[in-house]
Amino acid sequence: MTGVDLFATLLPTFPHFARFASDVRLAGIRLNSAMTAPREVEEELTAADAAQPSVPLWFDVKGRQPRVAEVHPDPDRLVVTLNHAVRVADLPQPVLFKAGEDAALLERLEDGGRRLVFAPGRTHGPVYAVQAGESLHVRHPSFTLLGPLFTDEEKAKIETVRRSGIRRWFLSYVESEADVHAFLELAGRDAELMLKIENERGVRRATQEFRKRDGRTLVAARGDLYVEIGRPHHMPRAVRAILRADPEAMVGSRLLLSVMQPLLADVKRGLAFVQSHPDDDGRRKAAAKLAQPRVPSCADFSELAWLADIGYRRFLLCDELCLDGALLAAAMNAFWAFMEDGVR
């Protein structure tokens, strides 16, 4: 299928970065620095220079997205400080973590809205540990970020990337044209932008305000959008709305995820192997077996067909799928085989 672009999400320090940095099947590589400190961004850019990539690099900037800056020790409950101060008018409220797979109950706000104190964890979660750098989601309509759109840390990253010569950017959680202008003041007017739509306000305002122009492309960023959308069955409607607002829009995340999902039978065999080989080497072998790429599911291929049928021609593979070179290679092989043979 001609006229299709595929993007991957990588960091230059990944051992498989150089392999894909010159892969002609990729139209771009997104550098996601969500879990990266400003000083580490310089290390990543140095590694990128050493790899001499031929695939264009895009840097993902976190603006409006709330992320955990610090986790405070407390034996009874989760207590965190965010990168942004926030306001929630009606408490307590559920808060989602790990792309909606885990949750906790927000009990109160402190320190001007930057410190979040949750209800006792034994009964209200979360089940899994929360780490600094993680994003979170509060879907109540009163949830608002306070203060400037970009933190000092994010501004430092933008300046470092700008000095490196990169002029292509993803901008997360875009809700209005004002967000774009605020970013251009930092990155320069010559910036080429992928504007990630990741919540209901973003969908609504993009469809009302967005005007297509050179260097501006909308992205249906379905990883967070699916968590934020409120009603999961509204997801196709949102994806269509974004494409109507920008016929050149990109669709990203939650693509070909079955490539990295082990079959139930393999999980059972892996657990049995660990139980009979409790040493570290046995565990490594079991983990390696479970990490082998799988043939994509029928649902994944059907979804790709639907996205192509409604008009999407730009696709972005998510972070998790790109962490492992074998999984990324399997997903890319499946994607291009499908696009070249399955959609005609």
Residue pairs with C-beta under 8 A, 6 or more apart in sequence:
1 308
1 339
1 340
1 343
1 344
3 313
4 308
4 313
4 314
4 315
4 339
5 27
5 28
5 250
5 313
5 314
5 315
6 25
6 26
6 27
6 315
6 316
6 317
6 332
6 335
6 336
7 26
7 27
7 28
7 29
7 30
7 58
7 250
7 252
7 314
7 315
7 316
7 317
8 20
8 26
8 28
8 29
8 30
8 316
8 317
8 322
8 328
8 332
9 29
9 30
9 31
9 32
9 316
9 317
9 318
9 319
9 322
10 16
10 17
10 20
10 21
10 29
10 30
10 31
10 322
11 17
11 31
11 32
11 33
11 36
11 44
12 21
12 31
12 44
12 45
12 47
12 48
12 50
12 51
13 43
13 44
13 47
14 323
14 325
15 325
16 324
16 325
16 328
17 47
17 48
17 51
18 51
18 53
19 325
20 26
20 29
20 55
20 325
20 328
21 29
21 48
21 51
21 52
21 53
21 54
21 55
22 53
22 54
22 55
23 55
23 332
24 54
25 332
25 336
26 55
26 332
27 55
27 56
27 314
28 55
28 56
28 57
28 58
28 168
29 53
29 55
29 56
29 57
29 58
30 58
30 59
30 60
30 170
30 316
31 44
31 48
31 57
31 58
31 59
31 60
32 60
32 319
33 40
33 41
33 44
33 59
33 60
33 62
33 157
34 60
34 62
34 67
34 133
34 135
35 133
36 44
36 157
37 153
38 153
38 156
38 157
38 160
41 157
41 160
41 161
42 160
45 160
45 161
45 164
45 166
48 57
56 168
57 166
57 168
58 166
58 168
58 169
58 170
58 194
59 157
59 161
59 166
59 168
59 169
59 170
60 169
60 170
60 171
60 172
61 150
61 154
61 157
61 158
61 169
61 170
61 171
61 172
61 183
61 187
62 83
62 154
62 172
62 173
63 149
63 150
63 154
63 171
63 172
63 173
63 174
63 179
63 182
63 183
64 84
64 145
64 149
64 172
64 173
64 174
64 175
64 179
65 135
65 172
65 173
65 198
65 224
66 82
66 83
66 84
66 86
66 135
66 136
66 138
66 145
67 82
67 83
67 133
67 134
67 135
67 136
68 80
68 81
68 82
68 83
68 130
68 131
68 132
68 133
68 134
68 135
68 136
69 80
69 81
69 82
69 83
69 132
70 80
70 81
70 132
71 78
71 79
71 80
71 130
71 131
71 132
72 79
72 80
72 81
72 115
76 120
76 121
76 122
77 107
77 117
77 118
77 119
77 120
77 121
78 104
78 116
78 118
78 121
78 125
78 126
78 130
79 115
79 116
79 117
79 118
80 115
80 116
80 130
81 111
81 114
81 115
81 116
82 114
82 115
82 116
82 136
83 151
83 153
83 154
84 114
84 145
84 146
84 147
84 151
85 111
85 112
85 113
85 114
85 145
85 146
85 147
86 109
86 113
86 114
86 116
86 138
86 143
86 144
86 145
86 146
87 109
87 113
87 142
87 143
87 144
87 146
88 106
88 109
88 138
88 140
88 142
88 143
88 144
89 140
89 142
90 140
90 142
91 106
91 107
91 108
91 109
92 105
92 106
92 107
92 119
93 105
93 106
93 138
93 140
93 143
94 103
94 104
94 105
94 106
94 138
94 139
95 103
95 104
95 105
95 106
95 116
95 118
95 136
95 137
95 138
96 102
96 103
96 136
96 137
96 138
96 139
96 227
97 103
97 104
97 126
97 128
97 130
97 134
97 136
97 137
98 128
98 134
99 223
99 224
99 226
99 227
100 137
100 226
100 227
102 125
102 126
102 127
102 128
103 125
103 126
104 118
104 119
104 121
104 124
104 125
104 126
105 118
105 119
105 124
105 125
106 116
106 117
106 118
106 119
106 138
107 117
107 118
107 119
108 117
109 115
109 116
109 117
110 116
110 117
112 146
113 146
118 124
118 125
135 224
137 224
137 227
137 228
139 227
139 228
139 230
149 179
149 182
149 183
150 158
150 182
150 183
150 186
155 186
158 183
158 186
158 187
159 186
161 169
162 186
162 187
162 188
167 187
167 188
167 190
167 191
167 192
168 191
168 192
168 194
169 183
169 187
169 191
169 192
169 193
169 194
170 193
170 194
170 196
170 219
171 179
171 180
171 183
171 193
171 194
171 195
171 196
172 196
172 198
172 221
173 179
173 196
173 198
173 199
173 202
173 224
174 180
174 195
174 196
174 197
174 198
174 202
174 206
175 199
175 201
175 202
175 205
176 205
176 209
177 209
177 210
180 193
180 195
180 216
183 191
183 193
184 191
191 215
192 215
193 215
193 216
193 217
194 217
194 218
194 219
194 250
195 206
195 210
195 216
195 217
195 218
195 219
196 202
196 219
196 221
196 252
197 203
197 206
197 218
197 219
197 220
197 221
197 225
197 238
197 242
198 221
198 223
198 224
198 225
198 228
199 224
199 225
199 228
199 229
200 228
200 229
200 230
200 238
202 225
203 225
203 238
203 241
203 242
206 218
206 241
206 242
206 245
206 246
207 241
207 242
207 244
207 245
210 216
210 218
210 245
210 246
212 245
212 246
212 247
212 248
216 246
217 246
217 248
217 249
217 250
217 314
218 242
218 245
218 246
218 249
218 250
219 242
219 249
219 250
219 251
219 252
219 316
220 238
220 239
220 242
220 243
220 249
220 250
220 251
220 252
220 312
221 252
221 253
222 235
222 239
222 251
222 252
222 253
222 254
223 252
223 253
223 254
223 318
224 253
225 235
225 238
226 232
226 235
226 254
229 235
229 238
239 251
239 307
239 310
240 310
242 249
243 249
243 251
243 310
243 311
243 312
247 311
248 313
248 314
249 312
249 314
250 312
250 314
250 315
250 316
251 307
251 312
251 314
251 315
251 316
252 315
252 316
252 317
252 318
253 316
253 317
253 318
254 318
255 300
255 303
255 304
255 315
255 316
255 317
255 318
255 321
255 331
255 335
256 296
256 300
256 304
256 317
256 321
256 331
256 334
256 335
257 300
257 318
257 320
257 321
258 294
258 296
258 297
258 299
258 300
259 293
259 294
259 295
259 296
259 300
259 321
259 327
259 330
259 331
259 334
260 291
260 293
260 294
260 320
260 321
260 324
260 327
261 294
262 270
262 290
262 291
262 292
262 294
263 294
266 289
266 290
267 290
269 289
270 286
270 287
270 289
270 290
271 286
273 282
273 285
273 286
273 289
274 282
274 283
274 286
276 282
277 283
277 285
277 286
291 324
291 326
291 327
292 326
293 326
293 327
293 329
293 330
293 331
294 330
295 334
296 331
296 334
301 338
301 342
304 335
304 338
304 339
304 342
304 343
305 338
305 342
305 343
307 315
308 339
308 343
309 343
315 335
317 328
317 331
317 332
317 335
321 327
321 328
321 331
322 328
